[in-house]
Amino acid sequence: MGAAGALSESIFMPNPTEERRDQARRKAQNHFAASEQRDALVRKEIEKERALSAAKTAKLRALRLAKEAMDKEAATKLAAEKAELKAKKSHVPRPRRAPDH
């Protein structure tokens, strides 16, 4: 075998150092891909939690606003009834008592 034979062998037979380097590169790429998948899953879960929290907050806010509106309406109605009752009382003449002798 001459120089040409050694050259053709090096092309077809990978160098052990290159094999280890390629193996390390594949391992790192697999690790990175798995890490990316976990990160994406975590981000998706966080977004899901945020959406649930936002929906819950919106629902509670709507309930609070509805209750406040009902309370305001009830207070307005009560104030109107009190004013009407007061107006009736002021128009009713009081009976006069006979003077004491």
Buried (B, 14 or more C-beta within 10 A) or exposed (E): EEEEEEEEEEEEEEEEEEEEEEEEEEEEEEEEEEEEEEEEEEEEEEEEEEEEEEEEEEEEEEEEEEEEEEEEEEEEEEEEEEEEEEEEEEEEEEEEEEEEE
